[in-house]
Amino acid sequence: MDEQFSYEGLYRLLEERRAKRPEGSYTTYLFEKGLDKILKKVGEECTEVIIAAKDRDHKETVYELADLAYHVLVLMVEAGISLDEVRAELAGRHVIDHKVKQEKMASDQAE
Ligand SMILES: N=c1c2ncn([C@@H]3O[C@H](COP(=O)(O)OP(=O)(O)OP(=O)(O)O)[C@@H](O)[C@H]3O)c2ncn1[C@@H]1O[C@H](COP(=O)(O)O)[C@@H](O)[C@H]1O
């Protein structure tokens, strides 16, 4: 296990790939091909996650989820979407879900 790994670190590396376009980099290849290619890869990886999960193949599902996560991060960099934006969106929903859950619990108790 690489102790150095973080989503933030990988995101920054992908941003650097987009800016510098080093040769021999698969990420450079994706950015050179452009948005349609990146979207195609995200679609393919989604399908592979679905197939692996449907087969209840835990190891393969983890592998395909990692492929999907990488390609989603490439898409985010290409689209100029930061990890903080997605984190903030999830955090906002978390509060809403909590309130809905509380309201439901309160109305269930009143019955
Ligand atoms: N996490 C990944 C990662 N996951 C998957 N992949 C690549 O995604 C590709 C997916 O395989 P496929 O068979 O679907 O695609 P392919 O046939 O190789 O290529 P296509 O023509 O279909 O696009 C493989 O080439 C993998 O190497 C990744 N490539 C890079 N990273 C990360 O990105 C960093 C920078 O990578 P480079 O830009 O290549 O230096 C690396 O250090 C890693 O941390």
The ligand as an SDF file (V2000), in Angstrom:
LIG
                    3D

 44 47  0  0  0  0  0  0  0  0999 V2000
   -4.5260    5.4670  -11.9280 N   0  0  0  0  0  0  0  0  0  0  0  0
   -4.1380    5.4770  -13.0950 C   0  0  0  0  0  0  0  0  0  0  0  0
   -4.7150    4.6090  -14.0960 C   0  0  0  0  0  0  0  0  0  0  0  0
   -5.7080    3.7080  -14.0120 N   0  0  0  0  0  0  0  0  0  0  0  0
   -5.8300    3.1890  -15.2450 C   0  0  0  0  0  0  0  0  0  0  0  0
   -4.9260    3.7440  -16.0930 N   0  0  0  0  0  0  0  0  0  0  0  0
   -4.7230    3.4300  -17.5070 C   0  0  0  0  0  0  0  0  0  0  0  0
   -5.9670    3.3900  -18.1330 O   0  0  0  0  0  0  0  0  0  0  0  0
   -5.8940    2.4990  -19.2410 C   0  0  0  0  0  0  0  0  0  0  0  0
   -7.1630    1.6910  -19.2390 C   0  0  0  0  0  0  0  0  0  0  0  0
   -6.9920    0.5250  -19.9460 O   0  0  0  0  0  0  0  0  0  0  0  0
   -7.8640    0.2060  -21.2020 P   0  0  0  0  0  0  0  0  0  0  0  0
   -7.4840   -1.1830  -21.6080 O   0  0  0  0  0  0  0  0  0  0  0  0
   -9.3000    0.5080  -20.9090 O   0  0  0  0  0  0  0  0  0  0  0  0
   -7.3920    1.2890  -22.2610 O   0  0  0  0  0  0  0  0  0  0  0  0
   -6.2320    1.1540  -23.3500 P   0  0  0  0  0  0  0  0  0  0  0  0
   -6.5570    0.0700  -24.3040 O   0  0  0  0  0  0  0  0  0  0  0  0
   -4.8860    1.0900  -22.6750 O   0  0  0  0  0  0  0  0  0  0  0  0
   -6.3530    2.5750  -24.0600 O   0  0  0  0  0  0  0  0  0  0  0  0
   -7.5420    3.1880  -24.9370 P   0  0  0  0  0  0  0  0  0  0  0  0
   -7.0060    3.2830  -26.3280 O   0  0  0  0  0  0  0  0  0  0  0  0
   -8.7670    2.3250  -24.7970 O   0  0  0  0  0  0  0  0  0  0  0  0
   -7.7480    4.5350  -24.3460 O   0  0  0  0  0  0  0  0  0  0  0  0
   -4.6120    1.6620  -19.0910 C   0  0  0  0  0  0  0  0  0  0  0  0
   -3.6730    2.0950  -20.0600 O   0  0  0  0  0  0  0  0  0  0  0  0
   -4.1290    2.0320  -17.6940 C   0  0  0  0  0  0  0  0  0  0  0  0
   -2.7220    2.0930  -17.6130 O   0  0  0  0  0  0  0  0  0  0  0  0
   -4.2220    4.6500  -15.4090 C   0  0  0  0  0  0  0  0  0  0  0  0
   -3.2230    5.4950  -15.7850 N   0  0  0  0  0  0  0  0  0  0  0  0
   -2.7050    6.3230  -14.8480 C   0  0  0  0  0  0  0  0  0  0  0  0
   -3.1210    6.3330  -13.5250 N   0  0  0  0  0  0  0  0  0  0  0  0
   -2.5420    7.2820  -12.5480 C   0  0  0  0  0  0  0  0  0  0  0  0
   -2.1370    8.4470  -13.2350 O   0  0  0  0  0  0  0  0  0  0  0  0
   -0.7770    8.7200  -12.9330 C   0  0  0  0  0  0  0  0  0  0  0  0
   -0.1260    9.3530  -14.1400 C   0  0  0  0  0  0  0  0  0  0  0  0
   -0.0970    8.4020  -15.1830 O   0  0  0  0  0  0  0  0  0  0  0  0
    0.6190    8.7340  -16.5810 P   0  0  0  0  0  0  0  0  0  0  0  0
   -0.0270    9.9840  -17.0690 O   0  0  0  0  0  0  0  0  0  0  0  0
    0.3900    7.5750  -17.4760 O   0  0  0  0  0  0  0  0  0  0  0  0
    2.0610    8.9620  -16.2440 O   0  0  0  0  0  0  0  0  0  0  0  0
   -0.1690    7.3750  -12.5530 C   0  0  0  0  0  0  0  0  0  0  0  0
    0.9460    7.5470  -11.7000 O   0  0  0  0  0  0  0  0  0  0  0  0
   -1.3080    6.7150  -11.8350 C   0  0  0  0  0  0  0  0  0  0  0  0
   -1.3330    7.1970  -10.4810 O   0  0  0  0  0  0  0  0  0  0  0  0
  1  2  2  0
  2  3  1  0
  2 31  1  0
  3  4  1  0
  3 28  2  0
  4  5  2  0
  5  6  1  0
  6  7  1  0
  6 28  1  0
  7  8  1  0
  7 26  1  0
  8  9  1  0
  9 10  1  0
  9 24  1  0
 10 11  1  0
 11 12  1  0
 12 13  2  0
 12 14  1  0
 12 15  1  0
 15 16  1  0
 16 17  2  0
 16 18  1  0
 16 19  1  0
 19 20  1  0
 20 21  2  0
 20 22  1  0
 20 23  1  0
 24 25  1  0
 24 26  1  0
 26 27  1  0
 28 29  1  0
 29 30  2  0
 30 31  1  0
 31 32  1  0
 32 33  1  0
 32 43  1  0
 33 34  1  0
 34 35  1  0
 34 41  1  0
 35 36  1  0
 36 37  1  0
 37 38  2  0
 37 39  1  0
 37 40  1  0
 41 42  1  0
 41 43  1  0
 43 44  1  0
M  END
$$$$
